[in-house]
Amino acid sequence: MIFDIRTKEKNEETEISEKKLQSLIVENFNLFFPELKIIKSEYAIKGNVRLFGMSGRIDILAYNPVENNLVIFELKKEHSRNIVIQAIDYSDFIEENLELIISRIDELSIEEKKIVLQLNKPPKIILVANSFYHPTIRRAKRLTNEISLYQYIYYSNQLLQFEEIKDNSKIKERIESISYSSESLDHIPRIVEIIKTIIGLDLLNERYYKIEGRKLTVNQSHLFKSYEKYYSGKGMDFLSKMDFVKSIKESNRYIGSSKGVRYKNNNTSGIIINGS
């Protein structure tokens, strides 16, 4: 929440569409990224860009006149497990077809094009989302590509806040915020946050859960094992499997159960939770 001392109004965090987010960044690009020069929004690239030979569309393509390389922006309304892979697909394609792509960019001068081709640097990648799970941050750090992560918060007064994630401190804070004393089990009312943390720490195998919009479907046996591992590893008490599943079903986030759920290369049962 942000409190405006002039108007005495409270401005709460609110949702924003991916299209609106992109529009705000493009319209105020020089304010957010003064060191960069925007080339184009929705930059289409055709060919075997993505897996299975699909073409692609870069959310924002920019140019760094100091480092003399291109910059790829990938924007997501909320965290996506594929955001890094998608951006790297675009980066690899640009590297492999740099001369052709540079020749088609009218926004660069002849001299700028010449320098970019001579230096032949890989594009920098900037990922923007309202949150990033630990695996994404870890993966971004390990890759040879230069990747920057920016987390945004959008407020009801149309204020857009940007913050670059440079370490894992925010992830640690999020974990601590849902970790309670082992003398009680009052962590259960926040079961959805716990599940999100378990997913974020890579304790769940993607063969046993899937996310569709705001709905999270997960195999309850696999979820319990991950929950048990997480809390026992922190030296904290945890529920029995029966009570754990019961607490989920009694939560107002519980939607239902299904005996035949198709996950990634796997077909088994699952419980459905509102993960918003």
C-alpha positions, -999 to +999 in steps of 0.1 A: +000+000+000+011+036-007-004+065+013-006+098-004-001+125+023-015+152+000-048+136-008-049+113+023-057+084+000-046+048+003-034+033-029-035-005-029-017-029-053-039-039-082-037-060-113-027-048-147-030-065-180+001-075-199-009-053-228-013-023-204+020-030-188+037-030-221+020+002-232+031+020-200+067+009-204+068+019-241+052+053-234+076+061-206+106+041-218+131+070-215+122+074-179+124+037-170+155+030-191+172+063-199+204+045-210+186+026-237+171+035-271+138+018-280+137+003-314+102-013-316+074-027-295+060-061-307+090-068-329+082-098-351+108-123-360+100-151-384+116-185-388+126-213-365+127-190-335+109-211-308+107-249-304+088-267-330+097-242-357+075-214-344+080-177-352+081-152-323+074-117-313+097-097-289+077-076-265+102-047-268+134-045-287+159-018-277+195-008-283+223+001-258+244+029-274+271+025-247+276-012-250+266-013-287+243-043-285+206-051-287+184-056-257+154-080-256+125-073-232+102-101-222+071-089-202+048-111-181+018-100-161+028-126-135+055-151-131+060-176-159+083-207-157+090-203-194+100-166-194+138-173-194+136-200-221+114-178-243+138-148-240+169-170-247+152-184-278+148-149-291+184-140-281+198-171-299+179-164-330+191-128-332+227-139-326+224-164-355+208-139-378+223-106-366+233-092-399+199-097-415+180-083-384+203-053-381+199-045-418+161-043-413+162-019-383+155+016-396+158+031-361+196+026-360+220+048-379+245+034-405+273+039-380+254+022-352+246-008-374+283-010-384+295-011-347+269-037-336+280-060-364+317-055-358+314-062-320+289-090-325+278-090-289+250-113-277+218-093-269+211-084-233+179-098-218+156-079-195+127-098-179+098-079-163+071-096-141+053-089-108+072-117-092+100-142-098+104-176-082+138-188-069+144-212-098+140-183-123+165-161-104+189-190-100+187-199-137+192-163-148+224-161-127+239-193-141+233-186-178+261-170-198+235-146-213+234-112-195+199-113-179+184-086-157+151-091-137+128-063-129+098-067-106+069-043-109+040-033-087+010-014-101-011+007-078-047+019-080-036+055-086-019+043-118+015+044-101+040+018-116+069+009-094+100-009-108+127-026-089+157-046-102+162-080-084+199-083-078+200-111-052+178-137-035+168-115-005+132-110-016+128-147-020+142-152+015+118-126+028+088-143+012+098-176+027+102-161+062+069-144+059+051-177+057+073-196+082+058-199+117+069-212+151+070-250+154+050-247+186+019-243+166+005-251+132-011-218+123+006-218+090-023-238+075-046-208+069-019-196+044-017-229+026-017-213-009+013-192-001+031-223+013+023-242-019+036-213-040+068-213-021+072-251-025+068-246-063+092-217-062+119-238-045+117-265-071+104-290-046+075-300-069+081-320-100+063-304-130+050-338-139+026-335-109+013-300-111+001-274-137-010-238-136-038-226-158-045-189-152-053-186-115-060-223-111-034-246-096-039-283-101-015-306-082-013-342-072-020-343-034+004-371-025+033-354-043+023-321-028+023-336+008+057-351+003+071-318-008+054-300+021+068-326+046+103-322+032+101-284+034+090-282+070+110-311+083+141-295+067+134-264+087+130-283+119+093-274+121+062-294+130+039-305+102+005-321+097-002-356+089-012-363+053-048-367+062-050-334+081-029-316+054-054-326+027-083-318+050-069-283+057-067-276+019-102-288+013-115-266+041-097-236+027-118-210+008-092-215-020-102-251-026-121-256-059-124-293-063-107-327-071-103-346-103-093-383-108-080-379-143-057-349-147-032-346-176+000-331-164+033-330-183+038-366-197+017-379-168-019-387-160-031-389-124-054-374-098-052-338-085-067-312-063-076-278-078-069-246-059-074-210-066-038-198-066-045-160-069 
